[in-house]
Amino acid sequence: MRPSSASTQKRPSSGITSRRTPEGQSSSPGSRPTSARPVPEPESRKDLAAMRSTHHAADDGSAGGFSEAHLATLEDAIKDTVRSKRSASDDSERMIMKIFKQVDDGDGDVDVGEFCAVCAQVGLKVSQAEAQALFERYGFDTVLPLKLFIDKLVKQPNRQLGSQMAVRKSAFQVGERADFSGKITYPKCRKAVYTPSDWDPALAERSAELPDAGLVLQYIYGYQGKENTAQNIFYTAENKLVYYVAGVGVVYNRPPDNSQAFFLGHSDDVLSLALCPAPVEFDHEVYPARTLVATGQITSSEAGPYICIWDSRAHEYAPDCPPAMPELVRLRFDKDVRGFTALAFSPSGKHLVAVALDNYHTVSVFDWRNKKEVSSGRGQTGDPPQVFGVEWNPHENDDDIPSAFLTFGRKNIKMWTCEDPKSGWKARQLSFGKQPMQTVTSAQWLSPREGTRECLIAAGMADGSIYIFKGGAAAKAILAHGRGPQININGLPGYHGVRGLRLCKNNSMLISGGADGTVLQWDASDGRLEEGRFVADPVKIRSPFGPADKFAPCIR
């Protein structure tokens, strides 16, 4: 039977059904409804309406009659209304500024009528009386600065206070009045500090004065040089030990005196020290050999690092204080230098070479008496320390031997020479030749061989051997010390290999000290070094903790 005209043919279902929205509009599943969900009215607007209903002041344009709570609620209502109208890409401050710009004539101010019109544009009715009262609350009569209104409306009270407060960019200094009230920023504090509400300037002026009682440095215990890579302890001409601890240079007089004198010219930790080997004239005074000391510190919080040259001979400055050493010269540097890993005086004492802790390990040569940099160049590229130490050729004053010095460190050893004073000091990388490339932990120039001007170079290696460099390359390796235990302290490189080399007895004997706790005395009288050729038996350093300590002290 044919279907009647009232019936329709059934079509295959596609699995999608339509539905009716409350407004009677159809939509399919997954599609967004055409009508948005109504936004609930903010509580602040409800509170404002309640306050208006109980307010009996006539709306005649006068500003009186509105309580502080009424005006605060009006501010909250404006803020909440703007927040509900803003888009995802705009914050409240940007949206208010954008709306007010439409009525701003360029002077940055709005009058009462413009203010009411803008509030109506965002959906909040504000009477002229309320707007006038709000203006007067901010301290204005007919016009209101737009920026001030937005700051008070959007920013939190503490931010409003900070933006309006006076700012001082340094701490109170000794001798100046401290009658400042507000925010203070200075390098020693990461965040700004504020003067108290009951601030008394006399307290700051009093605290700048030294108290009646004080502390006097009498003795420093310990030795910090074990954490550093270059030589840092020497005997002075007075047969006293000079070294450093933290930011203090120490001159130690051994028992039975057992006393110390101090150099206190540094503001942060010292990392390097050198002793001048020759007599030097400075400022019309001659300083004997091995009396002048150079110490280099790291960058402090306030300023860059600097190098001090001072006299190690103690001077009495006060009867109740220990002797202190006078400072002769201070060489200052920028903060990016960071500090100095090694220092060394030239054999004549006229020049000072410094190895910086920047990523280039800049090597600088100074005429320190005139505070003049003679030359500088890159020592090694990489995170410090890549250069461990520096050694001048001590024989340059004999037999017309040219001036030169070595820098050495992590798989590198360089010779620096100055053929032309105008071109400065130039570095040449020494080759390891057929020997394995490894870290150089110490170096020393041997005396010139008979009939030649060349000085062989003995370099202590990380595996305990000594490489002999001749003509710019390693000629041979000599078995010397055991590698020693690798002891890491605070993440610093392990103490292993040949850590110290020094010529003595008129350059006829080379002393080597290793991380295995052994001291070897080599015959170097002919300017050469041969395996097994010693002038005395090895000296084994014993642990102060007795045989139970399986590790011998590591010679640094």
LUMKOL-209198 format. One record per residue (C-alpha): residue number from 0; x, y, z; residue in one letter. Coordinates in Angstrom, 1 decimal. Layout:
LUMKOL-209198
{node NUM {X Y Z} "A"}
...
end
This chain:
LUMKOL-209198
{node 0 {0.0 0.0 0.0} "M"}
{node 1 {1.3 3.4 -0.9} "R"}
{node 2 {2.1 5.7 2.0} "P"}
{node 3 {-0.4 8.4 2.5} "S"}
{node 4 {0.4 12.0 1.8} "S"}
{node 5 {0.6 12.8 5.5} "A"}
{node 6 {3.4 10.3 6.2} "S"}
{node 7 {7.1 10.7 5.3} "T"}
{node 8 {9.7 8.2 4.3} "Q"}
{node 9 {12.0 7.1 7.1} "K"}
{node 10 {15.7 8.1 6.4} "R"}
{node 11 {18.8 6.4 7.7} "P"}
{node 12 {19.9 7.9 11.1} "S"}
{node 13 {23.2 9.7 11.1} "S"}
{node 14 {23.6 9.3 14.9} "G"}
{node 15 {23.2 13.1 15.4} "I"}
{node 16 {20.0 14.4 17.0} "T"}
{node 17 {18.9 18.0 17.4} "S"}
{node 18 {17.7 19.5 20.6} "R"}
{node 19 {15.8 22.6 21.7} "R"}
{node 20 {17.4 25.3 23.8} "T"}
{node 21 {15.3 27.1 26.4} "P"}
{node 22 {14.9 30.0 24.0} "E"}
{node 23 {13.4 27.6 21.4} "G"}
{node 24 {16.5 27.6 19.2} "Q"}
{node 25 {17.8 24.3 18.0} "S"}
{node 26 {21.4 23.2 18.4} "S"}
{node 27 {23.4 20.1 17.9} "S"}
{node 28 {25.5 18.3 20.5} "P"}
{node 29 {29.0 19.8 20.7} "G"}
{node 30 {27.9 23.2 19.5} "S"}
{node 31 {27.9 26.2 21.9} "R"}
{node 32 {24.6 27.6 22.9} "P"}
{node 33 {23.7 30.9 21.3} "T"}
{node 34 {22.8 32.5 24.5} "S"}
{node 35 {25.5 33.1 27.2} "A"}
{node 36 {25.0 32.1 30.8} "R"}
{node 37 {24.1 35.3 32.8} "P"}
{node 38 {26.9 36.7 34.9} "V"}
{node 39 {25.8 37.0 38.6} "P"}
{node 40 {25.7 40.5 39.9} "E"}
{node 41 {28.7 41.3 42.1} "P"}
{node 42 {28.1 41.6 45.8} "E"}
{node 43 {29.6 45.1 45.8} "S"}
{node 44 {26.8 46.4 43.5} "R"}
{node 45 {24.2 44.9 45.8} "K"}
{node 46 {25.8 46.6 48.8} "D"}
{node 47 {25.9 49.9 46.8} "L"}
{node 48 {22.2 49.6 46.0} "A"}
{node 49 {21.4 49.0 49.6} "A"}
{node 50 {23.4 52.0 50.7} "M"}
{node 51 {21.7 54.2 48.1} "R"}
{node 52 {18.3 53.2 49.4} "S"}
{node 53 {19.1 54.3 52.9} "T"}
{node 54 {20.9 57.5 51.8} "H"}
{node 55 {18.6 60.5 52.3} "H"}
{node 56 {20.9 63.2 50.9} "A"}
{node 57 {19.3 64.9 48.0} "A"}
{node 58 {21.0 64.5 44.6} "D"}
{node 59 {21.4 68.2 44.1} "D"}
{node 60 {25.0 68.1 43.0} "G"}
{node 61 {26.4 68.6 46.4} "S"}
{node 62 {29.2 66.3 47.6} "A"}
{node 63 {28.1 66.0 51.2} "G"}
{node 64 {26.2 63.3 53.0} "G"}
{node 65 {28.1 60.2 51.8} "F"}
{node 66 {29.8 58.1 54.4} "S"}
{node 67 {33.3 56.6 54.0} "E"}
{node 68 {31.8 53.1 53.7} "A"}
{node 69 {29.5 54.3 50.9} "H"}
{node 70 {32.4 55.7 48.9} "L"}
{node 71 {34.6 52.6 49.5} "A"}
{node 72 {31.7 50.4 48.3} "T"}
{node 73 {31.3 52.6 45.3} "L"}
{node 74 {35.0 52.0 44.5} "E"}
{node 75 {34.6 48.2 44.9} "D"}
{node 76 {31.5 48.3 42.6} "A"}
{node 77 {33.5 50.2 39.9} "I"}
{node 78 {36.4 47.7 40.2} "K"}
{node 79 {34.1 44.6 40.1} "D"}
{node 80 {32.2 46.0 37.1} "T"}
{node 81 {35.3 46.6 35.2} "V"}
{node 82 {36.7 43.2 36.1} "R"}
{node 83 {33.5 41.5 34.8} "S"}
{node 84 {33.7 43.4 31.5} "K"}
{node 85 {37.4 42.9 30.7} "R"}
{node 86 {38.6 40.4 28.1} "S"}
{node 87 {41.2 37.7 28.5} "A"}
{node 88 {43.9 39.8 26.9} "S"}
{node 89 {43.3 43.0 29.0} "D"}
{node 90 {43.8 43.5 32.7} "D"}
{node 91 {41.7 46.0 34.7} "S"}
{node 92 {44.2 48.8 34.5} "E"}
{node 93 {44.5 48.6 30.7} "R"}
{node 94 {40.8 48.4 30.2} "M"}
{node 95 {40.0 51.4 32.4} "I"}
{node 96 {42.7 53.4 30.7} "M"}
{node 97 {41.3 52.4 27.3} "K"}
{node 98 {37.7 53.6 28.2} "I"}
{node 99 {38.8 56.8 29.8} "F"}
{node 100 {41.0 57.6 26.8} "K"}
{node 101 {37.8 58.0 24.8} "Q"}
{node 102 {36.8 61.1 26.9} "V"}
{node 103 {40.3 62.4 27.7} "D"}
{node 104 {41.2 65.6 25.8} "D"}
{node 105 {44.9 65.1 26.3} "G"}
{node 106 {45.5 66.7 29.7} "D"}
{node 107 {45.2 63.4 31.6} "G"}
{node 108 {42.2 64.7 33.7} "D"}
{node 109 {38.5 63.9 33.8} "V"}
{node 110 {35.7 66.0 35.2} "D"}
{node 111 {32.6 64.9 37.0} "V"}
{node 112 {30.4 64.6 33.9} "G"}
{node 113 {33.0 62.6 32.0} "E"}
{node 114 {33.5 60.3 35.0} "F"}
{node 115 {29.8 59.6 35.2} "C"}
{node 116 {29.6 58.9 31.5} "A"}
{node 117 {32.4 56.4 31.6} "V"}
{node 118 {30.9 54.6 34.5} "C"}
{node 119 {27.6 54.3 32.6} "A"}
{node 120 {29.5 52.9 29.6} "Q"}
{node 121 {30.7 50.0 31.6} "V"}
{node 122 {27.3 49.4 33.1} "G"}
{node 123 {27.3 51.2 36.4} "L"}
{node 124 {25.2 54.3 37.1} "K"}
{node 125 {27.0 56.9 39.3} "V"}
{node 126 {25.3 60.1 40.3} "S"}
{node 127 {27.1 63.4 40.0} "Q"}
{node 128 {26.9 63.8 43.8} "A"}
{node 129 {28.7 60.5 44.3} "E"}
{node 130 {31.3 61.4 41.7} "A"}
{node 131 {31.9 64.7 43.3} "Q"}
{node 132 {32.3 63.1 46.7} "A"}
{node 133 {34.8 60.6 45.2} "L"}
{node 134 {36.8 63.5 43.7} "F"}
{node 135 {37.0 65.2 47.1} "E"}
{node 136 {38.0 62.0 48.8} "R"}
{node 137 {41.1 61.9 46.6} "Y"}
{node 138 {41.8 65.6 47.4} "G"}
{node 139 {40.5 67.2 44.2} "F"}
{node 140 {37.6 69.5 43.4} "D"}
{node 141 {36.5 69.8 39.8} "T"}
{node 142 {38.9 67.4 37.9} "V"}
{node 143 {40.6 64.2 38.8} "L"}
{node 144 {44.0 63.0 37.4} "P"}
{node 145 {43.3 59.8 35.5} "L"}
{node 146 {46.5 58.0 36.5} "K"}
{node 147 {46.0 58.7 40.2} "L"}
{node 148 {42.4 57.3 40.1} "F"}
{node 149 {43.5 54.1 38.3} "I"}
{node 150 {46.4 53.5 40.7} "D"}
{node 151 {44.1 53.9 43.7} "K"}
{node 152 {41.4 51.8 42.1} "L"}
{node 153 {43.4 48.9 40.8} "V"}
{node 154 {46.6 48.6 42.9} "K"}
{node 155 {46.7 47.1 46.4} "Q"}
{node 156 {47.2 49.6 49.3} "P"}
{node 157 {50.8 48.5 49.9} "N"}
{node 158 {51.7 49.1 46.2} "R"}
{node 159 {50.0 52.5 46.3} "Q"}
{node 160 {52.1 53.4 49.3} "L"}
{node 161 {55.3 52.2 47.6} "G"}
{node 162 {54.6 54.1 44.4} "S"}
{node 163 {54.0 57.4 46.3} "Q"}
{node 164 {56.8 57.0 48.8} "M"}
{node 165 {60.2 58.8 48.5} "A"}
{node 166 {63.1 56.6 47.5} "V"}
{node 167 {66.7 56.8 48.7} "R"}
{node 168 {69.3 54.8 46.7} "K"}
{node 169 {72.0 54.4 49.4} "S"}
{node 170 {72.3 53.7 53.0} "A"}
{node 171 {72.8 56.4 55.6} "F"}
{node 172 {76.5 57.5 55.6} "Q"}
{node 173 {78.6 58.4 58.6} "V"}
{node 174 {78.5 62.2 59.2} "G"}
{node 175 {75.3 62.9 57.3} "E"}
{node 176 {71.8 63.5 58.7} "R"}
{node 177 {69.4 60.6 58.7} "A"}
{node 178 {66.2 62.6 58.6} "D"}
{node 179 {64.8 60.7 55.6} "F"}
{node 180 {61.5 58.8 55.7} "S"}
{node 181 {60.5 56.3 53.0} "G"}
{node 182 {62.0 53.5 50.9} "K"}
{node 183 {65.8 52.7 51.0} "I"}
{node 184 {67.6 50.6 48.4} "T"}
{node 185 {71.3 49.7 48.7} "Y"}
{node 186 {73.5 46.9 47.3} "P"}
{node 187 {73.9 44.9 50.6} "K"}
{node 188 {70.1 44.3 50.7} "C"}
{node 189 {68.3 42.3 48.0} "R"}
{node 190 {65.0 44.0 48.7} "K"}
{node 191 {64.1 47.6 49.7} "A"}
{node 192 {63.8 48.5 53.3} "V"}
{node 193 {61.6 51.1 54.9} "Y"}
{node 194 {62.0 53.5 57.8} "T"}
{node 195 {59.7 52.8 60.7} "P"}
{node 196 {56.7 55.0 61.2} "S"}
{node 197 {58.2 56.3 64.5} "D"}
{node 198 {61.6 56.8 62.9} "W"}
{node 199 {64.1 58.8 65.0} "D"}
{node 200 {67.0 60.1 62.9} "P"}
{node 201 {69.2 60.4 66.0} "A"}
{node 202 {69.3 56.6 66.3} "L"}
{node 203 {71.0 56.3 62.9} "A"}
{node 204 {73.5 59.0 63.7} "E"}
{node 205 {74.3 57.3 67.0} "R"}
{node 206 {74.7 53.9 65.5} "S"}
{node 207 {77.3 55.3 63.0} "A"}
{node 208 {79.6 56.1 65.9} "E"}
{node 209 {82.0 53.4 67.2} "L"}
{node 210 {80.9 52.0 70.6} "P"}
{node 211 {83.1 52.4 73.6} "D"}
{node 212 {84.0 48.7 73.6} "A"}
{node 213 {85.5 46.9 70.6} "G"}
{node 214 {87.1 43.7 69.5} "L"}
{node 215 {90.8 43.3 68.7} "V"}
{node 216 {92.1 40.5 66.4} "L"}
{node 217 {94.7 38.5 68.3} "Q"}
{node 218 {95.1 35.2 66.6} "Y"}
{node 219 {93.7 33.3 63.5} "I"}
{node 220 {93.6 29.5 63.5} "Y"}
{node 221 {93.7 27.4 60.4} "G"}
{node 222 {95.1 27.6 56.9} "Y"}
{node 223 {93.0 28.2 53.7} "Q"}
{node 224 {95.6 27.7 51.0} "G"}
{node 225 {94.7 24.0 50.7} "K"}
{node 226 {91.6 25.1 48.8} "E"}
{node 227 {93.6 26.9 46.1} "N"}
{node 228 {95.8 25.8 43.2} "T"}
{node 229 {98.7 28.2 43.2} "A"}
{node 230 {101.6 28.6 45.7} "Q"}
{node 231 {100.3 30.6 48.6} "N"}
{node 232 {102.7 30.3 51.6} "I"}
{node 233 {106.2 31.7 51.7} "F"}
{node 234 {109.1 32.5 54.1} "Y"}
{node 235 {109.9 36.2 54.4} "T"}
{node 236 {113.3 37.8 54.9} "A"}
{node 237 {112.6 37.7 58.7} "E"}
{node 238 {112.2 33.9 58.5} "N"}
{node 239 {108.4 34.3 59.2} "K"}
{node 240 {105.6 32.5 57.3} "L"}
{node 241 {103.2 34.6 55.3} "V"}
{node 242 {99.9 33.2 54.1} "Y"}
{node 243 {96.2 34.2 54.2} "Y"}
{node 244 {93.0 33.1 55.9} "V"}
{node 245 {89.6 34.4 54.6} "A"}
{node 246 {90.2 38.1 53.9} "G"}
{node 247 {93.2 38.5 56.1} "V"}
{node 248 {96.9 38.4 55.3} "G"}
{node 249 {98.8 36.6 58.1} "V"}
{node 250 {102.5 36.9 59.0} "V"}
{node 251 {103.3 34.1 61.5} "Y"}
{node 252 {106.3 34.1 63.9} "N"}
{node 253 {107.0 30.5 64.8} "R"}
{node 254 {107.5 29.2 68.4} "P"}
{node 255 {108.7 30.0 70.9} "P"}
{node 256 {107.2 33.4 70.0} "D"}
{node 257 {104.1 31.9 68.3} "N"}
{node 258 {102.6 35.3 67.4} "S"}
{node 259 {100.8 36.8 64.4} "Q"}
{node 260 {100.6 40.1 62.6} "A"}
{node 261 {97.8 41.0 60.2} "F"}
{node 262 {97.1 42.8 56.9} "F"}
{node 263 {93.5 43.9 57.1} "L"}
{node 264 {93.2 45.8 53.8} "G"}
{node 265 {90.8 43.4 52.0} "H"}
{node 266 {87.0 43.5 52.0} "S"}
{node 267 {86.4 39.8 50.9} "D"}
{node 268 {88.2 36.5 50.6} "D"}
{node 269 {91.8 36.4 49.4} "V"}
{node 270 {92.5 33.7 46.8} "L"}
{node 271 {96.2 34.3 45.8} "S"}
{node 272 {99.5 35.5 47.3} "L"}
{node 273 {103.0 36.3 46.0} "A"}
{node 274 {106.3 37.3 47.6} "L"}
{node 275 {108.6 39.8 45.9} "C"}
{node 276 {112.0 38.0 45.5} "P"}
{node 277 {114.2 41.1 44.9} "A"}
{node 278 {114.8 44.5 46.6} "P"}
{node 279 {112.6 47.3 45.2} "V"}
{node 280 {112.6 51.0 45.6} "E"}
{node 281 {109.3 52.6 46.0} "F"}
{node 282 {108.3 56.1 47.1} "D"}
{node 283 {112.0 57.0 47.9} "H"}
{node 284 {112.4 53.9 50.2} "E"}
{node 285 {114.2 50.7 49.4} "V"}
{node 286 {112.3 47.5 50.5} "Y"}
{node 287 {114.6 44.4 51.0} "P"}
{node 288 {114.0 41.2 49.1} "A"}
{node 289 {111.2 39.0 50.4} "R"}
{node 290 {109.5 41.7 52.4} "T"}
{node 291 {106.8 42.9 50.0} "L"}
{node 292 {103.7 40.8 49.6} "V"}
{node 293 {100.9 40.9 47.0} "A"}
{node 294 {97.4 39.5 47.8} "T"}
{node 295 {94.4 39.3 45.4} "G"}
{node 296 {90.8 39.0 46.5} "Q"}
{node 297 {87.5 38.1 44.9} "I"}
{node 298 {84.7 40.5 43.9} "T"}
{node 299 {82.8 41.8 46.9} "S"}
{node 300 {79.1 42.7 47.0} "S"}
{node 301 {79.9 46.5 46.6} "E"}
{node 302 {82.8 46.6 44.2} "A"}
{node 303 {85.1 44.7 41.9} "G"}
{node 304 {88.2 42.8 43.1} "P"}
{node 305 {91.6 44.4 43.8} "Y"}
{node 306 {95.2 43.5 44.5} "I"}
{node 307 {97.1 44.9 47.5} "C"}
{node 308 {100.9 45.2 47.8} "I"}
{node 309 {102.0 45.6 51.4} "W"}
{node 310 {105.0 45.4 53.6} "D"}
{node 311 {105.3 42.2 55.6} "S"}
{node 312 {107.4 43.8 58.3} "R"}
{node 313 {105.1 44.5 61.3} "A"}
{node 314 {104.5 48.0 62.5} "H"}
{node 315 {103.2 48.9 65.9} "E"}
{node 316 {100.1 51.2 65.6} "Y"}
{node 317 {98.6 51.0 69.0} "A"}
{node 318 {99.7 49.5 72.4} "P"}
{node 319 {96.6 47.4 72.8} "D"}
{node 320 {96.5 46.1 69.2} "C"}
{node 321 {98.6 43.5 67.5} "P"}
{node 322 {101.1 44.7 64.9} "P"}
{node 323 {99.7 45.5 61.4} "A"}
{node 324 {101.3 45.8 58.0} "M"}
{node 325 {101.1 49.0 55.9} "P"}
{node 326 {99.6 49.0 52.4} "E"}
{node 327 {101.7 50.5 49.6} "L"}
{node 328 {99.6 50.1 46.4} "V"}
{node 329 {96.1 49.0 45.5} "R"}
{node 330 {95.2 47.9 42.0} "L"}
{node 331 {91.4 48.0 41.4} "R"}
{node 332 {89.4 46.1 38.7} "F"}
{node 333 {85.9 45.8 37.4} "D"}
{node 334 {83.4 43.3 38.8} "K"}
{node 335 {83.6 41.0 35.7} "D"}
{node 336 {87.2 40.1 36.6} "V"}
{node 337 {85.7 38.2 39.6} "R"}
{node 338 {89.0 37.7 41.4} "G"}
{node 339 {92.5 36.3 41.0} "F"}
{node 340 {93.6 32.7 41.0} "T"}
{node 341 {97.4 33.3 40.9} "A"}
{node 342 {99.9 36.1 41.4} "L"}
{node 343 {103.7 36.3 40.8} "A"}
{node 344 {106.4 39.0 41.0} "F"}
{node 345 {109.1 39.1 38.3} "S"}
{node 346 {112.7 38.3 39.4} "P"}
{node 347 {113.5 42.0 39.5} "S"}
{node 348 {110.4 42.8 41.5} "G"}
{node 349 {109.4 45.5 39.0} "K"}
{node 350 {106.5 43.7 37.4} "H"}
{node 351 {103.5 41.7 38.8} "L"}
{node 352 {101.6 39.1 36.8} "V"}
{node 353 {98.0 38.3 37.7} "A"}
{node 354 {95.7 35.6 36.5} "V"}
{node 355 {92.0 36.6 36.7} "A"}
{node 356 {89.0 34.4 37.3} "L"}
{node 357 {86.9 35.5 34.3} "D"}
{node 358 {86.0 33.0 31.6} "N"}
{node 359 {89.1 34.0 29.6} "Y"}
{node 360 {91.5 33.7 32.6} "H"}
{node 361 {93.0 37.0 31.5} "T"}
{node 362 {96.7 37.2 32.2} "V"}
{node 363 {97.8 40.8 33.0} "S"}
{node 364 {101.3 42.2 33.6} "V"}
{node 365 {101.6 45.3 35.7} "F"}
{node 366 {104.2 47.9 36.5} "D"}
{node 367 {102.7 47.9 40.0} "W"}
{node 368 {104.7 50.8 41.3} "R"}
{node 369 {103.0 53.1 38.7} "N"}
{node 370 {99.7 51.3 38.8} "K"}
{node 371 {100.0 50.7 35.1} "K"}
{node 372 {99.0 47.6 33.1} "E"}
{node 373 {101.8 46.8 30.7} "V"}
{node 374 {100.1 43.9 28.8} "S"}
{node 375 {97.2 41.5 28.9} "S"}
{node 376 {96.1 38.4 27.0} "G"}
{node 377 {93.9 35.3 27.3} "R"}
{node 378 {95.2 32.6 29.5} "G"}
{node 379 {92.6 29.9 28.8} "Q"}
{node 380 {88.9 29.8 27.9} "T"}
{node 381 {86.5 28.0 30.1} "G"}
{node 382 {84.8 28.0 33.5} "D"}
{node 383 {87.4 28.8 36.2} "P"}
{node 384 {89.7 27.6 37.4} "P"}
{node 385 {91.3 26.5 34.1} "Q"}
{node 386 {94.7 28.1 35.0} "V"}
{node 387 {96.2 27.0 38.3} "F"}
{node 388 {99.3 29.0 38.7} "G"}
{node 389 {102.1 31.2 37.2} "V"}
{node 390 {105.9 30.9 37.4} "E"}
{node 391 {108.4 33.5 36.3} "W"}
{node 392 {111.8 32.3 35.0} "N"}
{node 393 {114.0 33.2 38.0} "P"}
{node 394 {117.2 33.1 35.9} "H"}
{node 395 {116.4 36.0 33.6} "E"}
{node 396 {118.8 38.3 35.4} "N"}
{node 397 {121.7 35.9 34.8} "D"}
{node 398 {123.7 35.3 31.5} "D"}
{node 399 {121.4 37.6 29.5} "D"}
{node 400 {118.5 35.1 29.6} "I"}
{node 401 {115.3 36.6 28.1} "P"}
{node 402 {112.4 37.4 30.5} "S"}
{node 403 {109.5 34.8 30.4} "A"}
{node 404 {106.9 33.2 32.6} "F"}
{node 405 {104.7 30.1 32.6} "L"}
{node 406 {101.0 29.7 33.2} "T"}
{node 407 {99.6 26.2 33.7} "F"}
{node 408 {96.5 24.4 34.6} "G"}
{node 409 {93.8 22.0 33.2} "R"}
{node 410 {95.5 20.3 30.3} "K"}
{node 411 {97.4 23.4 29.3} "N"}
{node 412 {100.8 25.0 29.8} "I"}
{node 413 {101.9 28.2 28.1} "K"}
{node 414 {105.1 30.2 27.9} "M"}
{node 415 {104.8 34.0 27.8} "W"}
{node 416 {107.6 36.2 26.4} "T"}
{node 417 {108.0 39.8 25.5} "C"}
{node 418 {110.2 40.4 22.5} "E"}
{node 419 {108.9 43.9 21.8} "D"}
{node 420 {107.6 46.1 24.6} "P"}
{node 421 {105.3 47.8 22.2} "K"}
{node 422 {103.5 44.5 21.2} "S"}
{node 423 {103.4 43.3 24.8} "G"}
{node 424 {103.6 39.8 26.2} "W"}
{node 425 {102.6 36.9 23.9} "K"}
{node 426 {101.7 33.4 24.8} "A"}
{node 427 {102.8 30.1 23.1} "R"}
{node 428 {101.2 26.8 23.9} "Q"}
{node 429 {103.7 24.2 24.9} "L"}
{node 430 {103.1 20.8 23.3} "S"}
{node 431 {102.8 17.5 25.2} "F"}
{node 432 {104.6 15.8 22.3} "G"}
{node 433 {104.3 12.0 22.6} "K"}
{node 434 {103.3 12.2 26.2} "Q"}
{node 435 {99.7 11.9 27.3} "P"}
{node 436 {97.9 15.2 27.6} "M"}
{node 437 {96.9 15.8 31.2} "Q"}
{node 438 {96.4 18.5 33.8} "T"}
{node 439 {99.6 20.4 34.9} "V"}
{node 440 {99.5 20.9 38.7} "T"}
{node 441 {102.9 22.7 39.2} "S"}
{node 442 {105.9 24.0 37.2} "A"}
{node 443 {109.5 25.2 37.7} "Q"}
{node 444 {112.3 26.5 35.6} "W"}
{node 445 {115.6 24.6 35.9} "L"}
{node 446 {118.9 26.5 35.8} "S"}
{node 447 {120.4 27.1 32.3} "P"}
{node 448 {122.6 24.3 31.1} "R"}
{node 449 {126.3 25.0 30.6} "E"}
{node 450 {127.0 26.7 27.3} "G"}
{node 451 {123.3 27.5 26.5} "T"}
{node 452 {120.8 30.1 27.4} "R"}
{node 453 {117.9 27.6 27.4} "E"}
{node 454 {116.2 26.6 30.6} "C"}
{node 455 {114.4 23.3 30.7} "L"}
{node 456 {111.0 23.3 32.3} "I"}
{node 457 {109.9 20.7 34.9} "A"}
{node 458 {106.1 20.4 35.1} "A"}
{node 459 {104.3 18.3 37.7} "G"}
{node 460 {101.4 16.2 36.3} "M"}
{node 461 {98.2 14.9 37.7} "A"}
{node 462 {99.3 11.3 37.5} "D"}
{node 463 {102.4 12.0 39.7} "G"}
{node 464 {105.0 12.1 36.9} "S"}
{node 465 {107.2 15.1 36.0} "I"}
{node 466 {107.4 16.2 32.4} "Y"}
{node 467 {110.5 17.8 31.1} "I"}
{node 468 {109.8 20.4 28.4} "F"}
{node 469 {112.5 21.4 25.9} "K"}
{node 470 {112.1 23.6 22.8} "G"}
{node 471 {108.4 24.1 23.3} "G"}
{node 472 {107.5 20.4 23.7} "A"}
{node 473 {107.6 17.6 26.3} "A"}
{node 474 {110.8 15.7 25.8} "A"}
{node 475 {110.3 13.0 28.4} "K"}
{node 476 {108.3 11.9 31.5} "A"}
{node 477 {109.9 11.0 34.8} "I"}
{node 478 {108.3 8.7 37.3} "L"}
{node 479 {108.2 10.7 40.5} "A"}
{node 480 {105.2 10.4 42.9} "H"}
{node 481 {102.1 8.2 43.3} "G"}
{node 482 {98.9 9.7 42.2} "R"}
{node 483 {97.7 9.9 45.8} "G"}
{node 484 {94.1 9.7 47.1} "P"}
{node 485 {91.6 12.0 45.3} "Q"}
{node 486 {90.1 13.9 48.1} "I"}
{node 487 {87.3 16.3 47.1} "N"}
{node 488 {86.4 19.1 49.5} "I"}
{node 489 {83.3 21.2 48.8} "N"}
{node 490 {83.2 20.1 45.2} "G"}
{node 491 {86.7 21.4 44.5} "L"}
{node 492 {89.2 19.4 42.3} "P"}
{node 493 {90.8 16.4 43.9} "G"}
{node 494 {94.2 16.8 45.4} "Y"}
{node 495 {96.4 14.4 43.4} "H"}
{node 496 {99.6 14.4 41.4} "G"}
{node 497 {102.7 16.6 41.9} "V"}
{node 498 {101.4 19.6 43.8} "R"}
{node 499 {104.7 21.5 44.4} "G"}
{node 500 {108.0 22.1 42.8} "L"}
{node 501 {110.8 24.5 44.0} "R"}
{node 502 {114.5 25.1 43.3} "L"}
{node 503 {116.8 25.6 46.3} "C"}
{node 504 {120.4 25.5 47.4} "K"}
{node 505 {121.6 27.9 44.7} "N"}
{node 506 {119.4 26.2 42.1} "N"}
{node 507 {121.2 22.9 42.4} "S"}
{node 508 {118.4 20.9 44.0} "M"}
{node 509 {114.7 20.6 42.9} "L"}
{node 510 {112.2 19.6 45.6} "I"}
{node 511 {109.0 18.0 44.6} "S"}
{node 512 {106.0 17.3 46.8} "G"}
{node 513 {103.1 15.0 45.8} "G"}
{node 514 {99.6 14.1 46.9} "A"}
{node 515 {101.1 10.7 48.1} "D"}
{node 516 {102.6 12.5 51.1} "G"}
{node 517 {106.2 12.2 49.8} "T"}
{node 518 {109.0 14.8 49.4} "V"}
{node 519 {111.7 14.1 46.8} "L"}
{node 520 {115.0 15.9 46.5} "Q"}
{node 521 {116.3 15.8 43.0} "W"}
{node 522 {119.8 16.6 41.7} "D"}
{node 523 {119.4 19.5 39.3} "A"}
{node 524 {122.9 21.0 39.5} "S"}
{node 525 {123.6 20.6 35.7} "D"}
{node 526 {120.2 22.0 34.7} "G"}
{node 527 {118.8 18.5 33.9} "R"}
{node 528 {116.6 16.1 35.7} "L"}
{node 529 {117.1 12.3 35.5} "E"}
{node 530 {114.9 9.5 36.9} "E"}
{node 531 {116.2 8.2 40.2} "G"}
{node 532 {118.9 10.8 40.6} "R"}
{node 533 {118.4 12.2 44.1} "F"}
{node 534 {120.6 14.0 46.5} "V"}
{node 535 {118.9 12.6 49.6} "A"}
{node 536 {116.4 9.9 50.6} "D"}
{node 537 {112.7 10.5 50.2} "P"}
{node 538 {110.9 12.1 53.1} "V"}
{node 539 {107.6 10.5 54.0} "K"}
{node 540 {105.1 12.8 55.7} "I"}
{node 541 {103.3 11.0 58.5} "R"}
{node 542 {99.7 11.7 59.5} "S"}
{node 543 {99.3 13.6 62.8} "P"}
{node 544 {96.5 11.1 63.6} "F"}
{node 545 {98.8 8.1 63.8} "G"}
{node 546 {99.1 4.9 61.9} "P"}
{node 547 {95.3 4.4 62.0} "A"}
{node 548 {94.9 7.1 59.3} "D"}
{node 549 {95.4 5.3 56.0} "K"}
{node 550 {95.8 8.5 54.0} "F"}
{node 551 {99.1 10.4 54.2} "A"}
{node 552 {98.8 14.2 54.2} "P"}
{node 553 {98.6 15.5 50.7} "C"}
{node 554 {101.4 18.0 50.0} "I"}
{node 555 {100.0 21.1 48.4} "R"}
end
